[in-house]
Amino acid sequence: MAKDVIEKAATFDPIALAHGLGVRSQHAYLAGFASVGLSFTTWLISRGKPDDDRAQSDRWGIFTGHWAPTFFLIGLALKKEER
């Protein structure tokens, strides 16, 4: 029984699952570009607050900015799945 569970877990493909649920590469690319915009927006808003210091503003921008490459890579994996 444990062997079956391990074999099933080893063959799990989250990209194929997402593709089967209707997620396409364009969706991931749009999420990546939205993340870039969100990163800039959160940084700009945080900079405008008088009680936040510069380091906190930078951390907000960097935090949301790290999502963009992940979405772009997921988009590339989905593009490969679409072919």
C-alpha positions in Angstrom: 0.0 0.0 0.0 2.8 2.5 0.9 4.5 1.7 -2.4 1.3 2.6 -4.3 1.1 5.9 -2.5 4.8 6.7 -3.2 4.4 5.8 -6.9 1.3 7.9 -7.2 3.0 10.9 -5.5 6.0 10.5 -7.7 3.9 10.8 -10.9 1.9 13.8 -9.7 2.2 16.6 -12.3 0.7 19.9 -11.0 1.2 21.6 -14.4 -0.8 18.9 -16.1 -3.4 19.2 -13.4 -3.7 23.0 -13.8 -3.8 22.6 -17.6 -6.6 20.1 -17.2 -8.5 22.5 -15.1 -8.3 25.1 -17.8 -5.4 27.3 -16.7 -3.5 28.4 -19.8 -0.1 30.1 -20.2 -1.7 33.4 -21.0 -3.3 33.4 -17.5 0.1 32.9 -15.8 1.7 35.6 -18.0 -1.0 38.0 -17.1 -0.6 37.2 -13.4 3.2 37.9 -13.8 2.6 41.3 -15.4 0.0 42.1 -12.7 2.5 41.1 -10.1 5.0 43.6 -11.5 2.3 46.3 -11.4 1.3 45.3 -7.9 4.9 45.4 -6.8 5.3 49.0 -8.0 2.0 50.0 -6.6 2.6 48.6 -3.1 6.1 50.2 -3.1 4.7 53.6 -4.2 1.8 53.5 -1.7 4.1 52.4 1.2 6.5 55.2 0.3 3.7 57.8 0.6 2.8 56.9 4.2 4.5 59.1 6.6 4.9 56.5 9.3 6.7 53.9 7.1 10.4 54.1 6.6 12.2 53.5 3.4 13.3 49.9 4.3 9.7 48.9 4.9 8.6 50.3 1.5 11.4 48.4 -0.2 10.4 45.1 1.5 6.8 45.4 0.3 7.9 46.0 -3.2 10.4 43.2 -3.2 8.0 40.8 -1.6 5.3 41.2 -4.3 8.0 41.5 -7.0 9.2 37.9 -6.2 5.9 36.5 -7.5 6.4 37.7 -11.1 9.2 35.2 -12.0 7.2 32.4 -10.6 4.2 33.2 -12.7 6.3 33.6 -15.8 8.0 30.2 -15.2 4.6 28.6 -14.6 3.5 30.2 -17.9 6.4 28.6 -19.7 5.6 25.2 -18.2 2.0 25.6 -19.3 3.0 26.6 -22.8 5.0 23.4 -23.0 2.0 21.5 -21.8 -0.2 23.2 -24.4 2.0 21.8 -27.3 
